[in-house]
Amino acid sequence: MTASRARSRAPAAVIDIGTNSVKLLVARGDGTAVHPIHFERVTTRLGTGLAGSGRISDAAASRTARAVAAMAKSARGHGVSQLAAVGTYALRTASNGPAVARQIAHASGVEPRILSGRDEAQYAFDAARAVLTRTRPVTFVLDVGGGSAQFVVARGNRILSARSYPIGALRLTEKHIHTDPIDPAEYARMLRDMTRTVERAVAPHLALAPRAALIAVGGSATTALAMAHGGRAMRARSGTITVSGLRALEQRCRAASTATRRRMPGLPADRADIIPAGLAVVLAFARAARKRVVHVSGGGIREGVVLAMLRGTW
């Protein structure tokens, strides 16, 4: 399908109900590429308290349901041909996740499909491949969300491994970080906990690492790219950041108070409390994979779902 025909088609929309935030993407495409025309993001912290209680709180469920309802109305206002909602770590793991999904469906008129960890990884890979376009011999794709991190290993277009790990930025922060500025002992415990998981994830694939490009998607990665460019890359679809640059950002953020982080260029204020953990996860995967450069893709599972919708495989 030509680009002009893709532009003439009614757009599709997906609402991504994450552990930290809810995002709406309205886009057109041709089944191989996505052309965004509208994007919204609201931080609702659906996963607040989940690490300790195993449940989504009533307050978090209510504010998330309101956000999804508003986004569904916005999407319909764009004349979309298809509208989907997907749930990730919080809805997938909470004991009351199905009940919260029904609450969201009642409020919005859109029934969320709760993705498995493997499905989430698959859509992240599809999105990264679509945004960066150039096929690589071996690709490691890392998607760091609020509740989990997905790690995909692919040879060409064939996925060899796709797994999800409970080391998202919000989950790690709630589990380990209780001081502001961060106490070094707390941070060290978080790193030990998280790094063991990362090393186990990467170790089976180290033989492929020398030929692999590491592509990172998700809010922690795109925020790192924006911060590395002094805020000028906030709208960039893709870019690169060196591991040494990423390490410097992580060290600067963990040493600063949350209030100070909120004033840092390129860092959204509502992400300031969880960005040290998010950067630490990206950095840990880069180190484990022995990479000097991380390729950042502006695509996420939303783009992957839109592609599936346009292909008729959703």
N, C-alpha and C positions, 0 to 999 in steps of 0.2 A: 504493500500500500504506500502511495506517495505521501510526502509531508503535507501537501495541500489537502488531500482527501482526509488525512488524520485530523487536520485542523477543522474540517467541515463537519465532522461527526460530533454528536452530543457528548459532552465530557462524562467521565465516571468519577466517583468520589469514594474515598475510604476514610473512616474515622478510626484512628489508632488509639485504643484505650490502654495506655501504659501505666506502669507502677508509679511513675513520677508525674507524667503529664498526659494530656489528651491532645491529639493532633488531627487536623482535617487537611486532606489533600484533595483538591479538585484538579483533574488533569485530562488531557487528551493524549492519544498515542496511537501507535500502529501495531502493537503487540511485541515490538522489539525496543521501542524507545518511549519515554514518558515526557510529555510537555506540560509542566505545571502551569495552571492559570490562577490558582488561588490556594493560599495556605493559612491556617490558623493554628495557634498553639496556646493552651491554657494549662497552667500547673495546678493540678487538683490533689496531688499526693494520695492517690488511691491506696498506696501501700503503706501509709503511715501506721506504725504500730504492728504491722503484719509479722515482722521478724520475731517479735516477742509473744504475740497472742495467737498467731496462726489464722486470724480473722481480719476481714476488712471492717473498719469501724462504720457505724451508722452515718457519722458526719462525712467521712470520706466517700461513702457510697452516694450520699445525697448530692454532694457538690459535683461529683463526677457525672451522675445522671443528668444534672442540670446542664453541665457543659456539653455533654453528648447531644442533648435535646436541642441546644442552641446551634450546635454545629450541623446537625441534621437539617434544621430549618435553613441555615445558610447554604448548605449544599443544594437543597431543593430549589433555592432561589437562583442557582446557576443553571437550572434546567438539566440536571444530570440524568443520564439514561440508566445508570446503575448506582446504587448507594449501598455500601457495606460497612460494617463495623467489626473490628477484631479486638480481642482481648489477649493480653500477654501474661507475664509472670504472676501478677497479683490475682487476676481472675482464675488463672490456671491452678494456683497452689493454695489459695485461701479455702478454708473449710466451708465458708459461705459464698464462695465464688459463683456457683450457679444461681443462687438467690439474688445476688447483686446484679448478675447479668440480666435476670428477668426484670429487676427494678429499672435498669437502664433501658431495656426494650420497651417497657410500659411508658416511660417518660419520653422516649425519642421516636418510637415507632420503628426502630431498627434493632433487630435481634443480633447481639454480638456473637460472632463465631470465636470461640476460645481456641487459640492456636496451641498446638503442642510445641515443645521446645525445638523439635526437628523442623516443623513447619516454619516456625519463626526464623530459624537459621536459613532455610531454603529461600524464603522471600527476601531476606537480607542479601543473600548471594545474588539473586536475580536482579535486585535493585542496583547493587554495586556494579555488576556486569553491564547493565543498561546505561548507567551514568558514565562509566569510564570507557565503555565501548571496546577498547583494544583488548583482544583476547591474549592472555598470558599463559605460558606453559604450565605454571603451577600458581595457584592463588590461595592465600590464606585470607579469609574474610572474618573480621571481628566486629560484632555489633554489641556495644555496651549500652544497656538500658538502665532503668531505675532498679529493677529487681534481679535481672539476670544478664549474663553475657553469653552470646552465641558465637561459636567458633566453627568455621567451615573450612575444609580443605578440599580443593578441586584441582583436577588435572585437565586443562583446557576448559571445556564446558561441562565436564562430568564430575559430580560431587563424589568424593571418596569418603568423607566423614562430615557429619553435621550434628553438633551437640550443643546443649544449653547448660550453663553452670550458674548456680545461685550467688553470683558475685557482682550484682548490679550496684550502681553508685549509691542509691538511696538505701538499699538493704545493708551494705557494708557500713555506711555512715551510722545508721540507727543501731547496728549491732556493736560497733566498736568505738565510735567517737562521741564523747560526752563532755568535752571541754572546748572552750573558745577563748583564745587560740588553742589549737590542738596540742594536747600533751604528747611529747615525743614517745612516751611509753605506750600510750593508746595507739598511736599511729604505727608503731613497730609491731604491736600485736595484730593489727589489721593487715599489715603487709605479710606477716608470717602466715596468717590464715589464708589470705587470698593467693599468695605466691605459690603455695603448695598445690592449690587447685589449678593454677595456670600451668605450672610445670608438668603436671600430670596430663593436662589437655594437649600440650604441644609435643611432649616427649615422643609419642609414637610416630610423629611426622617429621622429626628432625632431619632425616635423610633427604627429604624434599626441600628443606629450608633454603639451601644455597640458591636454588632456582626459583624460589617463591617470592612473589610480591605480597606484602602485607597491606591489605586494604581495610581501613577502619571506617565504620558508619556509626550513626547514633550521636546523641547530643554531646557526650563527652569529647568525641573526636572532632566534631564540627566546632565546638567551643574552643578546643585547643588550637585549631587552625585560625579561628578568628582572633584569639588572643595573641598568637604568634605574629599576626599582621596588624596588631594594634587596633583591632576592631574593624579594619577595612575589609575583611573577608567574610563578614557576616552573611552575605548573600551568595557567596561562592558555591558553585555546585561541587567543585573538587579542588584538590591542591595537595601539596606535600608538606610534611614537617619532619625535620631531622629528629632522631632520638635524643641527641644532645639538647636540642631546643625544647623538646617535650620534657626532658628531665629538669631543665631550668624552670619551666612553667610549674611543674609539680612541686618543686622545692619552694618556689615563691608563694604558691597558694597555700601549702600546708603550714608555712611559717606565719602567715597573715591571719588576722581575725576575719570573721565573716563580714563584719562591717567594712573592713578595708577591701576585701575581695569584691564586694558589691560595686566598688568604684573603679575596678580594673577594666580597661577598654576591652571590648569583645566578650565579656563575661556577663550573661544575663543575670540580673539581680536575684531572680528566683532559683537560680542554679548555684549560687555562691556557696551555700552550705555543703553541697554534695560534690562539688567539682574536685576537691583533693582526691577523694576516693575514685572518682571516674577517671581522672588522669593517671592515677596509680595503676588501674587495671590495664589501660592502654599501654602504658610503659612496661608493665610486667610481661605482657604478651610480646611486645617488640623485643625485649631483652631475651625472653625464652626462645624466640624464633631467630635470634641473632641478626636482627635487622638494624640498619643504620638510618633508614628512612621509612616513614609510614605514609602511605597514600590515603588521603581522606576523601571519602565520597559523600556528597550531600544527599544521596539516596538512602532510603531506609525501607523497613518492611512495608510502608505505605506504597512506595513505588512498585515493590514486588507484587503486592496484592492487586494494584491497578493493572499491571501487566497481565496477571492471570485473568482478571475480569475482561480485558480487551481480547485476550486469546480464546475466551470461552471455556477456560479450565477452572474457573472459580467455583 
